[in-house]
Every structure is written in C-alpha cells, then in structure tokens.
C-alpha cells in the first residue's frame, strides 16, 4: 500500500490498482505505464509539480504524451508565472520519488489542476505512488478528492 491507495480506500473511492514491472532504463515513465498496462496513452496522466510566482507549489495532471504549458498552468492556478519545481523540492513536498509521484496522498494538499481532456473520460490512470504502480479511477472522483479544477493545460 502507498499513501495514494490508502487515501482512496479511506474515502471509499472506486479504483483499480495496476502493477507492472518497471524497466529501470526507461525514462518515459507514463508512456511505459500505458504500454505495460495496455491502455491508450491519452488515458494515462502524469503528475507534474510547478512553482508559482517563485513561491508556492502546485500540481498539474496531464496526459503522458503531452507537454505542459507553463502559461496555461499559471493562468489556471491564478498566478503570473510558473516554472517546473526542482526535483528535490518535488520529492520533499510530495513524499514520492520522481517517476512515481502520485497526485494522491501527498504530504500536503497543493493547488491541483487536471487537464480538461480528462473531463469526459470514464476512467483515467495516475501514478499509484511508485514506479510500476498506476491507479485507475474516475476523473470526477480525483477532482473532488484533491479539491482540483479542470482546465486546458497542454501546449
């Protein structure tokens, strides 16, 4: 169990856990997950942590094959500017290692925005809190649990 799975169980959120053998030489964690779970890359989302206005951290959840638009996440999070957070800061703030950062069960709840492409999906996949572990759940459940919002986030 990871903090992400514990949170879903605690709140009685319907979900499925998908484990696969992570290849340590693979750097495209999300694309690897899509391939090994056997689902379209549009259904698998990566969790990115950004720094807003040089001060606060926020989470962007976007499809694994897409690129985050810094302007879009800044606008959605009501900030002037966004940059990717440093790796050490991400690990310290989330409690997870890179490639296994889940939007769920982070040490503290950050402002979270989910890409609008998830709105009409029945299920989306996010990291379960470690490499080789993904969780399928309804986008609306993820939104409510994280007090998140939907907005266009990709470049």
TISE-259995 format. One record per residue (C-alpha): residue number from 1; residue in three letters; y, x negated, z negated. Coordinates in pm, whole numbers. Each point is the difference from the previous one (the first is absolute). Layout:
// residues N
<node num="NUM" residu="ALA" y="Y" x="X" z="Z"/>
...
END
This chain:
// residues 155
<node num="1" residu="UNK" y="0" x="0" z="0"/>
<node num="2" residu="UNK" y="355" x="-108" z="72"/>
<node num="3" residu="UNK" y="326" x="140" z="-144"/>
<node num="4" residu="UNK" y="41" x="191" z="331"/>
<node num="5" residu="UNK" y="-335" x="177" z="-33"/>
<node num="6" residu="UNK" y="54" x="59" z="-372"/>
<node num="7" residu="UNK" y="331" x="174" z="77"/>
<node num="8" residu="UNK" y="-162" x="232" z="256"/>
<node num="9" residu="UNK" y="-283" x="89" z="-237"/>
<node num="10" residu="UNK" y="243" x="61" z="-288"/>
<node num="11" residu="UNK" y="205" x="243" z="212"/>
<node num="12" residu="UNK" y="-311" x="161" z="156"/>
<node num="13" residu="UNK" y="115" x="-85" z="354"/>
<node num="14" residu="UNK" y="-265" x="45" z="271"/>
<node num="15" residu="UNK" y="-75" x="-337" z="160"/>
<node num="16" residu="UNK" y="-277" x="-212" z="152"/>
<node num="17" residu="UNK" y="-49" x="-369" z="-72"/>
<node num="18" residu="UNK" y="-100" x="-225" z="292"/>
<node num="19" residu="UNK" y="-126" x="-351" z="-75"/>
<node num="20" residu="UNK" y="-66" x="-262" z="265"/>
<node num="21" residu="UNK" y="-68" x="-372" z="12"/>
<node num="22" residu="UNK" y="339" x="-171" z="40"/>
<node num="23" residu="UNK" y="-2" x="-303" z="228"/>
<node num="24" residu="UNK" y="206" x="-271" z="-179"/>
<node num="25" residu="UNK" y="110" x="-146" z="336"/>
<node num="26" residu="UNK" y="158" x="334" z="103"/>
<node num="27" residu="UNK" y="375" x="25" z="-55"/>
<node num="28" residu="UNK" y="53" x="348" z="151"/>
<node num="29" residu="UNK" y="-135" x="181" z="-308"/>
<node num="30" residu="UNK" y="85" x="352" z="115"/>
<node num="31" residu="UNK" y="-139" x="-39" z="350"/>
<node num="32" residu="UNK" y="-315" x="-149" z="-151"/>
<node num="33" residu="UNK" y="-29" x="303" z="-229"/>
<node num="34" residu="UNK" y="36" x="244" z="292"/>
<node num="35" residu="UNK" y="-269" x="-182" z="196"/>
<node num="36" residu="UNK" y="-247" x="-36" z="-287"/>
<node num="37" residu="UNK" y="46" x="355" z="-129"/>
<node num="38" residu="UNK" y="-24" x="129" z="356"/>
<node num="39" residu="UNK" y="325" x="197" z="25"/>
<node num="40" residu="UNK" y="299" x="-10" z="234"/>
<node num="41" residu="UNK" y="272" x="-251" z="-106"/>
<node num="42" residu="UNK" y="254" x="288" z="-6"/>
<node num="43" residu="UNK" y="-182" x="137" z="-307"/>
<node num="44" residu="UNK" y="9" x="-324" z="-200"/>
<node num="45" residu="UNK" y="327" x="-83" z="-174"/>
<node num="46" residu="UNK" y="124" x="-325" z="-149"/>
<node num="47" residu="UNK" y="208" x="-29" z="-315"/>
<node num="48" residu="UNK" y="308" x="-219" z="36"/>
<node num="49" residu="UNK" y="240" x="-87" z="-280"/>
<node num="50" residu="UNK" y="365" x="-55" z="87"/>
<node num="51" residu="UNK" y="306" x="-106" z="-195"/>
<node num="52" residu="UNK" y="298" x="233" z="30"/>
<node num="53" residu="UNK" y="355" x="-137" z="-12"/>
<node num="54" residu="UNK" y="-134" x="-322" z="-155"/>
<node num="55" residu="UNK" y="-89" x="182" z="-323"/>
<node num="56" residu="UNK" y="-264" x="269" z="-19"/>
<node num="57" residu="UNK" y="-347" x="22" z="150"/>
<node num="58" residu="UNK" y="-131" x="290" z="206"/>
<node num="59" residu="UNK" y="-326" x="81" z="179"/>
<node num="60" residu="UNK" y="-42" x="86" z="368"/>
<node num="61" residu="UNK" y="-331" x="145" z="119"/>
<node num="62" residu="UNK" y="-46" x="-34" z="377"/>
<node num="63" residu="UNK" y="-284" x="2" z="256"/>
<node num="64" residu="UNK" y="-175" x="-339" z="11"/>
<node num="65" residu="UNK" y="73" x="-63" z="368"/>
<node num="66" residu="UNK" y="374" x="66" z="-38"/>
<node num="67" residu="UNK" y="294" x="-214" z="-106"/>
<node num="68" residu="UNK" y="236" x="107" z="-279"/>
<node num="69" residu="UNK" y="363" x="60" z="99"/>
<node num="70" residu="UNK" y="219" x="-148" z="-274"/>
<node num="71" residu="UNK" y="287" x="228" z="103"/>
<node num="72" residu="UNK" y="-224" x="306" z="-27"/>
<node num="73" residu="UNK" y="-138" x="-83" z="-345"/>
<node num="74" residu="UNK" y="349" x="-86" z="-128"/>
<node num="75" residu="UNK" y="134" x="334" z="127"/>
<node num="76" residu="UNK" y="-297" x="197" z="-137"/>
<node num="77" residu="UNK" y="36" x="-169" z="-341"/>
<node num="78" residu="UNK" y="379" x="52" z="0"/>
<node num="79" residu="UNK" y="82" x="-370" z="8"/>
<node num="80" residu="UNK" y="222" x="-213" z="224"/>
<node num="81" residu="UNK" y="-254" x="-275" z="71"/>
<node num="82" residu="UNK" y="-372" x="-68" z="-36"/>
<node num="83" residu="UNK" y="-202" x="-321" z="30"/>
<node num="84" residu="UNK" y="-368" x="-71" z="-63"/>
<node num="85" residu="UNK" y="-62" x="-85" z="-366"/>
<node num="86" residu="UNK" y="-137" x="-345" z="-83"/>
<node num="87" residu="UNK" y="-381" x="-16" z="-40"/>
<node num="88" residu="UNK" y="21" x="-103" z="-365"/>
<node num="89" residu="UNK" y="238" x="287" z="-73"/>
<node num="90" residu="UNK" y="-234" x="249" z="170"/>
<node num="91" residu="UNK" y="-301" x="-120" z="-202"/>
<node num="92" residu="UNK" y="197" x="-2" z="-326"/>
<node num="93" residu="UNK" y="148" x="346" z="56"/>
<node num="94" residu="UNK" y="-314" x="171" z="135"/>
<node num="95" residu="UNK" y="-276" x="-181" z="-185"/>
<node num="96" residu="UNK" y="-190" x="-39" z="329"/>
<node num="97" residu="UNK" y="-66" x="-295" z="232"/>
<node num="98" residu="UNK" y="139" x="-2" z="354"/>
<node num="99" residu="UNK" y="-237" x="171" z="239"/>
<node num="100" residu="UNK" y="-110" x="225" z="-285"/>
<node num="101" residu="UNK" y="332" x="153" z="-107"/>
<node num="102" residu="UNK" y="-53" x="370" z="-57"/>
<node num="103" residu="UNK" y="290" x="244" z="-20"/>
<node num="104" residu="UNK" y="-195" x="161" z="-287"/>
<node num="105" residu="UNK" y="-32" x="-133" z="-353"/>
<node num="106" residu="UNK" y="274" x="-260" z="23"/>
<node num="107" residu="UNK" y="134" x="-136" z="-329"/>
<node num="108" residu="UNK" y="307" x="221" z="38"/>
<node num="109" residu="UNK" y="91" x="280" z="235"/>
<node num="110" residu="UNK" y="240" x="-122" z="269"/>
<node num="111" residu="UNK" y="201" x="202" z="250"/>
<node num="112" residu="UNK" y="-262" x="72" z="266"/>
<node num="113" residu="UNK" y="40" x="116" z="360"/>
<node num="114" residu="UNK" y="-293" x="97" z="222"/>
<node num="115" residu="UNK" y="40" x="-23" z="377"/>
<node num="116" residu="UNK" y="53" x="343" z="155"/>
<node num="117" residu="UNK" y="-303" x="-48" z="225"/>
<node num="118" residu="UNK" y="-215" x="91" z="-302"/>
<node num="119" residu="UNK" y="148" x="348" z="-47"/>
<node num="120" residu="UNK" y="-241" x="184" z="230"/>
<node num="121" residu="UNK" y="-312" x="-201" z="-83"/>
<node num="122" residu="UNK" y="-281" x="166" z="-194"/>
<node num="123" residu="UNK" y="-93" x="-337" z="-149"/>
<node num="124" residu="UNK" y="148" x="-347" z="-15"/>
<node num="125" residu="UNK" y="-146" x="-325" z="-127"/>
<node num="126" residu="UNK" y="179" x="-238" z="-237"/>
<node num="127" residu="UNK" y="-111" x="-309" z="-187"/>
<node num="128" residu="UNK" y="-209" x="68" z="-306"/>
<node num="129" residu="UNK" y="139" x="-299" z="-187"/>
<node num="130" residu="UNK" y="-201" x="-291" z="137"/>
<node num="131" residu="UNK" y="-99" x="-146" z="333"/>
<node num="132" residu="UNK" y="-300" x="186" z="139"/>
<node num="133" residu="UNK" y="79" x="329" z="-175"/>
<node num="134" residu="UNK" y="184" x="295" z="154"/>
<node num="135" residu="UNK" y="57" x="355" z="-122"/>
<node num="136" residu="UNK" y="23" x="311" z="218"/>
<node num="137" residu="UNK" y="219" x="282" z="-128"/>
<node num="138" residu="UNK" y="236" x="272" z="120"/>
<node num="139" residu="UNK" y="353" x="-127" z="78"/>
<node num="140" residu="UNK" y="153" x="283" z="-204"/>
<node num="141" residu="UNK" y="-205" x="-102" z="-306"/>
<node num="142" residu="UNK" y="121" x="-360" z="39"/>
<node num="143" residu="UNK" y="359" x="121" z="35"/>
<node num="144" residu="UNK" y="-15" x="215" z="-313"/>
<node num="145" residu="UNK" y="-178" x="-259" z="-213"/>
<node num="146" residu="UNK" y="253" x="-272" z="89"/>
<node num="147" residu="UNK" y="304" x="232" z="4"/>
<node num="148" residu="UNK" y="44" x="-136" z="351"/>
<node num="149" residu="UNK" y="177" x="129" z="308"/>
<node num="150" residu="UNK" y="-86" x="2" z="371"/>
<node num="151" residu="UNK" y="231" x="-168" z="251"/>
<node num="152" residu="UNK" y="-27" x="-188" z="332"/>
<node num="153" residu="UNK" y="-52" x="-366" z="-98"/>
<node num="154" residu="UNK" y="-135" x="-186" z="301"/>
<node num="155" residu="UNK" y="191" x="-212" z="250"/>
END
